[in-house]
Amino acid sequence: MTDAALSADQQRPAEPAVLDDVPGWFWDQDRHLFDWFLGRQEKAGRSGDLMEMGAYLGRSAIVIGSHLQPGEAFTVCDLFDSDAPDDENAAEMDMSYRRTLTRTAFETNYLAFNERLPEIVQAPTSTLGGGRVAPGAFRFIHIDASHLYEHVAEDIQVARTALASDGVVVLDDYRSAHTPGVAAATWEAVFNHGLRPIVLTDSKFYGTWGDPEPAQLDLLARRGTLPHCDISSESVDGHRLVRISGSDAGADPFRVSRHHARLAAEAEHRAAEEVAEEAFRAAERDRETADRDLADRRARAAERRRPTNVAKRAVGDLLPPVVTSAIRRARRG
Ligand SMILES: C[S@@+](CC[C@H](N)C(=O)[O-])C[C@H]1O[C@@H](n2cnc3c(N)ncnc32)[C@H](O)[C@@H]1O
């Protein structure tokens, strides 16, 4: 079937009711930490732009965008349905995103939770370099686009220029077995380009080109206050860093989407319809069984009323049992 053959309803991306309805790779532990970093900046009266490189269907962008303050801009850069700039990146896109990713689906998801779309750059993240983003204007940048070394190393340099001195950069998949390029680019930035680790989670590296200590002390002060979370501190070649590990359990859920009430009512309506349909089908089955029983009873009664059977019964009733069995024996013989 071609797209043209699909109805408008079938072509429309599904609207999410809750953040978990948006596919992606953004888990509660990091959602909680994004909220914490962004909220901490806001409480301190900090203002600055926000950026995400690699948004996929919007799962993390929705959360970042929910922190946008008046006067700030949120830039999202992703290829969405466009071609990748090189073969390796194209292979990465084909393997992980092409079948599911469209810009329309991203926009539908994003607008389900936020009032306005971010500024969308539908292009390779490499186009953000060369003066396209204002130097020092950003307070928070999430790097989660291509996971190939050359791309991530370039994205880190864009972030370095774009971030304000106390801005926070987050790198996804800095330690996954299938993304050695991110690990290489991340630690290269730490050892050679002045990036300072703040905190590491199972999936993400949080760092700054400013002073990591105030955020680290605030995080360490939360030790023992987060259920299911272990917060510890250690040093890597003189770089102090905080580690957060543990389960996602206990994190407050993200607020529901603007479609939640309608989708819940529709789901309730569908469930009620299914119950009514099942009750109707059960009544039908009962009626069919009753009809079959009645037909069987009638057939048996009709059988009993057949003249030969009536005669047999009469003979059986009238002749003495000895004669009846003698007749039966004679018939068998
Ligand atoms: C891992 S996904 C992003 C996941 C998303 N942040 C989330 O939390 O669900 C990576 C995204 O990067 C995009 N991407 C891959 N290579 C890119 C490139 N060179 N420039 C811009 N975007 C790219 C893909 O289209 C995909 O949407």
The ligand as an ORCA input file, in Angstrom:
! r2SCAN-3c Opt
* xyz 0 1
  C      19.997      8.959     19.401
  S      18.931      9.896     18.403
  C      18.452     11.211     19.460
  C      17.648     10.732     20.629
  C      16.903     11.805     21.370
  N      17.777     12.836     21.897
  C      16.114     11.166     22.498
  O      16.376     11.432     23.654
  O      15.221     10.361     22.228
  C      20.020     10.644     17.274
  C      19.403     11.643     16.337
  O      20.470     12.320     15.673
  C      20.127     12.565     14.342
  N      21.388     12.667     13.575
  C      22.234     11.679     13.224
  N      23.273     12.177     12.564
  C      23.105     13.512     12.502
  C      23.849     14.581     11.946
  N      25.017     14.399     11.321
  N      23.373     15.846     12.069
  C      22.177     16.061     12.692
  N      21.441     15.084     13.237
  C      21.891     13.827     13.138
  C      19.224     11.407     13.943
  O      18.369     11.812     12.900
  C      18.506     11.091     15.243
  O      17.274     11.725     15.280
*
